């Protein structure tokens, strides 16, 4: 099945690609917005209370929107005749509630922020789980001195046009320590290698937008997705 996503995308893997980029970037941000896994909500009978600032209603809205887009595409129709608007709260609710079991071990408190043409990802990262993924070089020595859960933050500029998107990492902080974008890219690449993706994710390269999206515009607190007709 072709990987499709609601907002910005990542790479050609399964339906979780966008989410993977988001949550894995060094902590979890990257490409950009999602790649909903509609199956994540199926069979869920007991739901834990949503933390402050999140809601199951918002999480369900994302899943339902993605399911509707997929049905239209499968029927040979445009993904959407109108621009789809997704808010920060909806994205964060979907990732932290619907996909809680799929968040990489060691990452918690994930939060995605949307600004004008920029994205910000924050969370807590258990360094003891990822130190083996850190390649030698600038920043690696400093990280070796840290342990346990530390705050992480990734900021980047997002641009898109004609079905392609790109995230330019501007700043990556781990426990307040600034890491070079190239080192962050290496960490993500090594941490996401698999049989399907032997080279892992390349967060510095352009990527195809999901669901036949033509472009994604970021504004404070929301993303606007336009589709090819």
N, C-alpha and C positions, 0 to 999 in steps of 0.2 A: 504494500500500500504506500502511496506517495505521501511523504511528510508534508502536512499542511499546517499552517498556524494562523492565528488570528491577527496578530500585529506583526512585529518584525520577526525575523526568523533566524535560523542558524544554519544548519547544514542539512544534507539529505539523510537523516536517520529516521527513526520511527517517530510516532506522533508526539514524542516528548522532547524533540530536539530543541525547540525554542526554550522550553522550560530548562532543559539541561544547560544551555548557554547562560541563561539568566542566573541560575542558581549555582553554577560551577565557576563562573568567571573567577576570580580568585576566591570567591566566597560565594558568589553567586550572581553575577550580573553579566551581561554581555550582550549579546546581540540585542536582545531587546525585550521583547515582551513575552509572547507565549508560544505555545505549541500545545494546546490543550489536549489532555488525555481524557476523552469523554468517558472511557471505561473506569476512570478513577472513582466516579460517583456511583457506578452501578453496584448494587448489592450492599450498599452501606445502609444499615438499618438503625444503628445507634450512633448518634453524632455527639461529640463532646461539645460543651459550651464554647462559643467563639470568644477569643480574647478581646479585650477592649480595642476598638478601632477596626475590627474585622467582623464579617457577618456571613452566615451560610447563604443568605439570600443573594448577596453579591457573588459569592463563589458559584452558586447555581446559575446565575445569569450568564456568567462567562461560559460555563459548560453547555448551557442551552443554546447560546449564540453560536458556539463552535459547531454543535450538532446540526443546527439549522443550515449553516454555511456548507457543511459537508454534504448534507442532503441535496442542496441546490447544485453543487458541483457534480455530484454523482448523476443528477438528472440532466446534466448538460446545460445548466443555467448559470448566469453570472453569480459569483459568491454573494453579492449584495448589490442592489440597485442604488443604495444610498451609502453615504459615509457612515462607518460604524465608530462610535466613540466609546472608549474603554477608560475607566478612571483608575487612579492609583489604588483606591480602596478595593475595587473589584479585582484587580490583578493580585494584590497582596492577600486578599481573602481566598482567592482561588489557589494560589501557590501554598499558603500556610494551612489551609483547611482541607481542600479537596486532594491536594497532592502531598500532604504532610508525610505520608509513609514513603514517598519517593525522594524527599530531600536528602542529599548526600549526608552520610554519617559525619558528625563533627560540626555541622553547620546548624545554627539555631537562630531564632529571632530575625529571620530574613525580612528585609524591608526594601521595597523598590520605590524610588522617587522619580517623578517625571518633571522635567523643567523644559524651558524653551530650547528645543534642539539638543537636549542633554538628558542623560540618565544617571541615576545615583543608586548604588546598591550597598546596603549595610547589613551587618549581621555579626554574630559571635562565631568564631572559628576555633576548634580544638586543634592547636598546632601539633600536639603529640600524634595526631592521626595523619597529618599531611607532610611532616618534615621529610619523610623519605622521598617525597615527590619534588622537593626543592632542588633544582640543579645548582652546581657550584657557580659562584660568581657574585657580583655585587648584590648585597642584601642578604645573601644566604647565611653569611657568618653572623649577622645580627640576629636573624631569626633563630639560629641555633641556640642563642642565649635565652630565648623565651620558651615558655611551656604553658600548658593548660589553655583554657578558653580566653581568647583575646578579641577585642573589637576589630572589625575589618571594614573597609570602605573603598568602593571603587567608583570613580567618576569618569564619564566619557561623553564625547560629542557624537550624536547620531545624525546621519544623513541618509536620505533615500531618494531614488528616482527611477522610473521605468522598470519597476520590479526588482530592484537591487538595493540592498542596504549596507551600511558600514558603521562600525563603532570605533572611534578613535579614542583610545584610553588616554586620559589626561592626568589622572592621579590615582594611585593605588596605595592605601595605607593599611598596615598591619600593626596593631598595638601602637599606632602613632608613627610608625617607621615607614617612610616613603620608599616604594619599590619601583624600579624602572619598568615601563610597560613591556619591554622585551622579556624581562624575567617573569613577569606575570603571565605572559603568553606561553613561556616554556612550562611553567607550573601547570597551567590549564591543559596544555597539550599532553603532558606526561600523565596527568591525572585522569584524562578522559580517553585513553587508548583502549581499544577493544578489538575483537576479531573483525567487526564491521568497520571500525574506524582505527586502523593500526597507527595512524599519525595523530589521532586525537583531534580536538577542536582547535582551529586556528582563529583566535578571536581578533586578529589584526587584519584578516582578509575580508573582502566584500562577501555578502551572502544573498541568496535569493529570498525575496519576501514570500511569506506564506499565503496560502489560499488565493493565488492569483492576484494578490494585492499589488497595486501599481505604485503606491507610495504610502509612507506613514509620517504623519506630522505630529511632533511632540509639542505640547503646550503645558504650562504649569498645572500639574495634577491630572493630566489626561493625555491620551493618544488618539488621534483621528486617522482612521484607515480608509483609504480610497482603493477601489478595485477596478480592474479592467472590465469593460462591458462587452 
